[in-house]
């Protein structure tokens, strides 16, 4: 079976509190986009399934999220055999775009179809939560309010028709380090989550773009914050209605109403960065 695994962007990311279990309660509005990996599932050639990709440094065995998802599906559904997964990566890794989670979610959907298990997307999302915090959203796709660790999802209308430019600078950001720097009581600037949701319900792209924010931007070190700010400024200078960092970064995206402006922004950023993508909102999975 061949299928696509769509990346996601965070229209908002807020940290509400630190929990007793050490995790944080989050509130995020997420949107899937047409930037996607391409996966092929085949029956395993050996006793255990493996994962292969065009990136040599990704794990190939049980630590690969696609194999973790396959094992979680078999355990929950009592169906399916070992599978080999071939991944053509287009979504940058360690980028705040949920590339690995998207691949895992695609495997859950694929195994559900291949086995005829008939599990609902909601049930697949529950299984996905055992694999990673972003997997439940990636199972559903479209747009949603994600709460808790990301597993509590409320579907939302997707972004109105627009063009999205995503730029990943050439460094990675440690999610645990970012969380360790967060002092919830000292967060001053927060996204207008309720306003973004209202704007999505109204089909108001400008209203969404003007209210986006990611609180992780405030805890980046000075050098990386400067580069993130520079990319945001370039996107807005080219006509983006708004720009923000996605997830724990470092990818930055801008929302454009005009294709010509988005193309100009992509061309401008490609002069300085390798990973620059022009895409669009993706619809929810069915």
C-alpha positions as a printed Julia matrix, in Angstrom:
286×3 Matrix{Float64}:
   0.0     0.0    0.0
   1.26    3.47  -0.91
   0.13    6.52   1.02
   1.07   10.05   2.06
   1.88   11.39   5.53
   1.13   15.09   5.91
   3.15   17.48   8.05
   1.49   19.86  10.51
   1.98   23.44  11.6
   1.04   25.08  14.89
  -1.18   28.1   14.42
  -0.9    28.51  18.19
   1.12   26.86  20.94
   0.5    27.74  24.57
   1.76   26.09  27.76
  -0.81   26.26  30.52
   0.78   24.48  33.48
   3.35   21.92  34.58
   1.71   18.71  35.72
   2.6    16.53  38.67
   3.81   13.81  36.29
   6.44   16.19  34.92
   4.68   16.84  31.61
   3.02   20.11  30.65
  -0.59   20.79  29.74
  -0.61   22.38  26.31
  -3.19   24.19  24.24
  -2.49   24.22  20.51
  -4.35   24.88  17.3
  -2.81   22.67  14.63
  -3.32   22.45  10.88
  -2.11   19.71   8.55
  -0.45   20.81   5.3
   0.24   19.29   1.91
   3.99   18.92   2.54
   4.14   15.14   2.95
   6.3    12.05   3.14
   5.55    9.12   0.8
   5.25    5.67   2.42
   5.02    2.17   1.01
   3.97   -0.77   3.21
   4.73   -4.36   2.22
   4.63   -7.67   4.12
   7.84   -8.07   6.13
  10.6   -10.01   4.41
  12.04  -11.18   7.74
  10.62  -12.26  11.06
  10.35   -8.64  12.16
   9.38   -5.57  10.2
  11.87   -2.86   9.39
  11.82    0.73   8.19
  13.96    2.13   5.38
  14.22    5.72   4.19
  16.28    8.05   2.06
  17.85    9.42   5.26
  20.57    7.04   6.44
  20.56    8.25  10.05
  16.96    7.33  10.86
  16.44    4.13  12.92
  15.3     1.11  10.95
  14.06   -1.28  13.62
  11.66   -1.17  16.52
  12.71    2.36  17.53
  11.39    3.8   14.28
   8.0     5.38  14.96
   6.41    3.55  12.03
   7.35    0.19  13.54
   6.21    1.35  16.97
   2.87    2.28  15.39
   2.57   -1.09  13.65
   3.24   -2.9   16.93
   0.72   -0.72  18.78
  -1.91   -1.46  16.13
  -1.34   -5.22  16.3
  -1.58   -5.16  20.1
  -4.78   -3.09  20.13
  -6.59   -4.61  17.15
  -5.39   -8.19  17.4
  -4.88   -8.12  13.65
  -2.14   -7.64  11.1
   1.32   -9.04  10.59
   4.8    -7.59  10.53
   5.31   -4.98   7.81
   8.25   -3.34   6.12
   7.88    0.4    5.65
   9.73    2.38   2.98
   9.72    6.13   3.62
  10.61    8.83   1.14
  11.21   11.75   3.48
  10.19   15.2    2.3
   9.29   16.62   5.71
  12.47   17.8    7.48
  13.28   15.9   10.66
  13.56   17.56  14.08
  11.75   20.55  12.6
   8.57   21.04  14.62
   6.49   19.66  11.73
   5.64   16.22  13.19
   7.26   14.3   10.34
   7.88   11.14  12.36
   4.44   11.34  13.96
   2.83   11.79  10.54
   4.57    8.64   9.29
   3.4     6.69  12.35
  -0.16    7.92  11.88
  -0.1     6.9    8.22
   0.94    3.37   9.2
  -1.99    3.14  11.64
  -4.43    4.17   8.92
  -2.83    1.82   6.42
  -2.89   -1.21   8.7
  -6.51   -0.49   9.57
  -7.35   -0.59   5.86
  -5.14   -3.58   5.03
  -6.5    -5.75   7.82
 -10.12   -4.68   7.45
 -10.2    -4.06  11.19
 -12.64   -1.19  10.69
 -11.41    0.89  13.61
 -12.62    4.49  13.71
 -10.18    7.37  13.33
 -10.92    8.24  16.96
  -9.84    4.74  18.04
  -6.72    4.93  15.86
  -5.91    8.26  17.51
  -6.16    6.6   20.93
  -3.72    3.94  19.78
  -1.46    6.62  18.32
  -1.23    8.39  21.68
   0.84    5.43  22.9
   3.39    6.15  20.17
   3.76    9.94  20.4
   1.95   13.1   21.47
   1.46   14.42  17.9
   0.34   11.09  16.43
  -3.36   11.47  17.39
  -3.63   14.76  15.52
  -1.8    13.34  12.52
  -4.28   10.44  12.44
  -7.19   12.87  12.14
  -5.56   15.61  10.05
  -7.27   18.83   9.02
  -7.4    21.35  11.85
  -7.98   20.78  15.56
  -7.56   22.2   19.02
  -5.15   19.89  20.84
  -5.04   19.89  24.63
  -3.35   17.93  27.4
  -0.16   16.5   25.91
  -1.82   16.79  22.5
  -4.05   13.74  22.79
  -7.34   15.59  23.5
  -8.58   16.82  20.15
 -11.49   19.02  19.13
 -11.89   19.22  15.32
 -12.03   22.71  13.83
 -12.7    24.18  10.39
  -9.46   24.24   8.43
  -7.65   27.32   7.23
  -9.36   29.16   4.37
  -7.76   28.78   0.96
  -4.23   30.15   1.25
  -0.59   29.43   0.48
   1.9    28.45   3.16
   5.65   28.92   2.99
   7.68   26.87   5.49
  11.37   27.51   6.11
  13.57   25.33   8.33
  16.89   26.93   9.31
  19.94   24.6    9.46
  19.85   23.76  13.16
  17.74   21.68  15.5
  16.11   22.65  18.77
  15.94   20.3   21.76
  12.33   20.01  22.91
  13.29   18.88  26.44
  15.65   21.86  26.74
  12.92   24.27  25.68
  10.5    22.82  28.21
  13.18   23.05  30.9
  13.48   26.8   30.24
   9.76   27.47  30.48
   8.49   29.13  33.62
   4.73   29.07  33.13
   4.18   31.84  35.69
   6.49   34.17  33.77
   4.95   33.72  30.33
   3.9    37.22  29.29
   2.95   36.88  25.64
   0.47   34.18  24.71
  -1.41   33.36  21.51
  -5.04   34.39  21.24
  -6.25   30.8   20.99
  -9.93   31.66  21.33
  -9.53   34.37  18.69
  -7.83   31.96  16.27
 -10.65   29.44  16.74
 -13.27   32.15  16.16
 -11.44   33.28  13.02
 -11.29   29.7   11.69
 -15.02   29.34  12.3
 -15.57   32.59  10.4
 -13.23   31.64   7.53
 -11.16   34.75   8.35
  -7.56   34.15   7.23
  -6.39   37.59   8.31
  -7.95   37.06  11.73
  -6.07   33.78  12.15
  -2.75   35.18  10.95
  -2.84   38.2   13.26
  -3.46   36.07  16.36
  -0.88   33.3   15.84
   1.91   32.85  18.35
   4.13   30.14  19.83
   5.32   30.65  23.42
   8.44   28.58  22.72
   9.8    31.52  20.73
  10.33   33.38  24.01
  12.66   30.72  25.44
  14.97   30.25  22.46
  18.55   31.32  22.97
  19.44   34.74  21.57
  21.19   33.54  18.4
  18.44   31.16  17.36
  15.7    33.6   18.26
  17.4    36.14  16.03
  17.34   33.78  13.07
  13.71   32.81  13.68
  12.79   36.52  13.88
  14.69   37.2   10.66
  12.79   34.51   8.76
   9.46   35.77  10.11
  10.35   39.3    9.02
  11.27   38.1    5.52
   7.96   36.25   5.17
   5.94   39.27   6.27
   8.0    41.57   4.07
   7.02   39.38   1.1
   3.31   39.64   1.88
   2.52   37.07   4.57
  -0.43   38.06   6.73
   1.35   36.53   9.71
   4.24   34.22  10.55
   5.1    31.97  13.47
   7.34   29.12  14.58
   5.85   25.62  14.46
   6.02   23.21  17.39
   9.33   23.28  19.21
  10.93   24.65  16.05
  12.94   25.65  14.34
  10.65   25.71  11.28
   8.89   29.01  10.59
   5.84   29.43   8.37
   3.9    32.29   6.84
   0.32   32.47   5.57
  -0.17   34.13   2.19
  -3.43   35.01   0.43
  -1.64   35.48  -2.94
   0.29   32.71  -4.68
   2.65   35.19  -6.36
   3.72   36.56  -2.98
   4.25   33.08  -1.57
   6.39   32.12  -4.57
   8.44   35.27  -4.16
   8.97   34.5   -0.47
  10.07   30.96  -1.25
  12.52   32.21  -3.87
  13.93   34.82  -1.51
  14.44   32.36   1.35
  15.97   29.75  -0.94
  18.81   32.21  -1.38
  19.8    31.56   2.23
  18.19   28.25   3.24
  17.96   24.78   1.72
  14.67   23.64   3.25
  11.98   26.01   2.02
   8.59   24.63   0.98
   5.47   26.04  -0.66
   2.35   24.14   0.34
  -1.32   24.54   1.27
  -3.7    23.48   4.05
  -4.61   19.78   3.92
  -8.08   18.45   4.62
  -8.89   16.07   7.45
  -8.51   12.34   6.9
 -11.55   10.17   6.31
